[in-house]
C-alpha cells in the first residue's frame, strides 16, 4: 500500500471521486472519476490518462459556453 503524501498516515486505495474544475465563469463537475483515494484524509490522485481525458471533457464544456455542467465519466 502506498502511504498518502499529503497526510502521511493514510493509505491510497482505488476508488471514485467527483472532480470540480473552474475556469472563468464556467464550472465543470465530473462524477465517477477513477482515482487513488486516501482512506484517512480523502485526498485523491489521478493517473495521467484519466487527467488527460478529464481535461479534454472540461475544455469542450468551456468552449461550448457552459456556466455549470455535470459530466459522468464512463467506466473503463
LOVEXBA-446475 format. One line per field, with one value per residue (C-alpha): residue number from 1; residue in three letters; chain; x, y, z. Coordinates in Angstrom, 1 decimal, padded with zeros to 4 digits. Each point is the difference from the previous one (the first is absolute). Layout:
BEGIN
pos [NUM / ...]
code [ALA / ...]
unit [A / ...]
xx [X / ...]
yy [Y / ...]
zz [Z / ...]
***
This chain:
BEGIN
pos [1 / 2 / 3 / 4 / 5 / 6 / 7 / 8 / 9 / 10 / 11 / 12 / 13 / 14 / 15 / 16 / 17 / 18 / 19 / 20 / 21 / 22 / 23 / 24 / 25 / 26 / 27 / 28 / 29 / 30 / 31 / 32 / 33 / 34 / 35 / 36 / 37 / 38 / 39 / 40 / 41 / 42 / 43 / 44 / 45 / 46 / 47 / 48 / 49 / 50 / 51 / 52 / 53 / 54 / 55 / 56 / 57 / 58 / 59 / 60 / 61 / 62 / 63 / 64 / 65 / 66 / 67 / 68 / 69 / 70 / 71 / 72 / 73 / 74 / 75 / 76]
code [UNK / UNK / UNK / UNK / UNK / UNK / UNK / UNK / UNK / UNK / UNK / UNK / UNK / UNK / UNK / UNK / UNK / UNK / UNK / UNK / UNK / UNK / UNK / UNK / UNK / UNK / UNK / UNK / UNK / UNK / UNK / UNK / UNK / UNK / UNK / UNK / UNK / UNK / UNK / UNK / UNK / UNK / UNK / UNK / UNK / UNK / UNK / UNK / UNK / UNK / UNK / UNK / UNK / UNK / UNK / UNK / UNK / UNK / UNK / UNK / UNK / UNK / UNK / UNK / UNK / UNK / UNK / UNK / UNK / UNK / UNK / UNK / UNK / UNK / UNK / UNK]
unit [A / A / A / A / A / A / A / A / A / A / A / A / A / A / A / A / A / A / A / A / A / A / A / A / A / A / A / A / A / A / A / A / A / A / A / A / A / A / A / A / A / A / A / A / A / A / A / A / A / A / A / A / A / A / A / A / A / A / A / A / A / A / A / A / A / A / A / A / A / A / A / A / A / A / A / A]
xx [000.0 / 001.1 / 000.2 / -001.9 / 002.5 / -002.4 / -000.9 / 002.9 / -002.2 / -002.7 / 000.3 / -001.1 / -002.7 / -001.8 / -003.2 / -002.1 / -000.3 / -001.9 / 002.4 / -000.9 / 001.8 / -000.5 / 001.1 / -001.3 / -003.8 / -000.1 / -000.2 / 000.2 / -000.8 / 001.3 / -001.5 / 001.2 / 003.7 / 002.3 / 002.6 / 002.3 / -001.7 / 001.5 / -001.9 / 000.9 / -000.2 / -001.9 / 002.6 / -000.1 / 002.5 / -000.7 / 002.1 / 001.3 / -002.6 / -002.9 / 001.2 / 000.4 / -003.6 / -001.4 / 001.6 / -001.1 / -003.6 / 000.2 / 001.5 / -003.0 / -002.4 / 001.8 / 000.2 / -003.7 / -000.6 / -001.3 / -000.5 / -000.5 / 000.3 / -000.1 / 001.7 / -000.1 / 003.3 / -000.5 / 001.3 / 003.2]
yy [000.0 / 003.5 / 002.5 / 003.2 / 002.8 / 002.6 / -001.3 / -002.5 / -002.4 / -001.2 / -002.5 / 000.4 / -002.3 / -000.3 / 002.0 / 002.6 / 003.7 / 003.1 / 002.6 / 003.6 / 002.2 / 003.7 / 002.4 / 003.6 / -000.3 / -003.7 / -002.8 / -003.6 / -002.9 / -003.3 / -002.9 / -003.6 / 000.8 / -003.0 / 001.1 / -001.2 / 001.3 / 000.4 / -002.0 / 002.6 / 003.5 / -000.7 / 001.7 / -001.5 / -000.5 / -000.6 / -001.8 / 001.7 / -001.6 / 000.9 / 003.6 / 000.4 / -001.3 / 002.1 / 003.2 / -000.7 / -000.4 / 003.2 / 001.9 / -000.9 / 001.2 / 003.3 / 000.5 / -000.6 / 002.8 / -002.2 / 001.9 / -003.2 / -003.5 / -003.4 / -002.8 / -003.7 / -001.9 / -003.3 / -003.1 / -001.2]
zz [000.0 / -000.8 / 002.9 / -000.8 / -000.8 / 001.5 / 003.5 / 000.3 / 002.0 / -002.4 / -002.8 / -003.6 / -001.2 / -003.4 / -000.1 / -001.7 / 000.6 / -001.4 / -001.4 / -000.2 / -002.6 / -000.3 / -002.7 / -000.2 / 000.4 / -000.9 / 002.6 / -001.1 / 002.4 / -001.2 / 001.9 / 000.4 / -000.7 / 000.7 / 002.5 / 002.8 / 003.2 / 003.4 / 002.6 / 002.7 / -001.5 / -003.2 / -002.2 / -003.5 / -002.8 / -003.7 / -002.5 / -003.1 / -002.4 / 002.3 / 000.4 / -003.8 / -000.6 / 002.8 / -001.3 / -003.6 / 001.2 / 002.0 / -002.9 / -002.2 / 002.6 / 000.4 / -003.8 / -000.2 / 002.5 / 002.8 / 003.3 / 001.9 / -001.5 / 001.7 / -001.9 / 000.9 / -000.8 / -001.7 / 001.6 / -001.5]
***
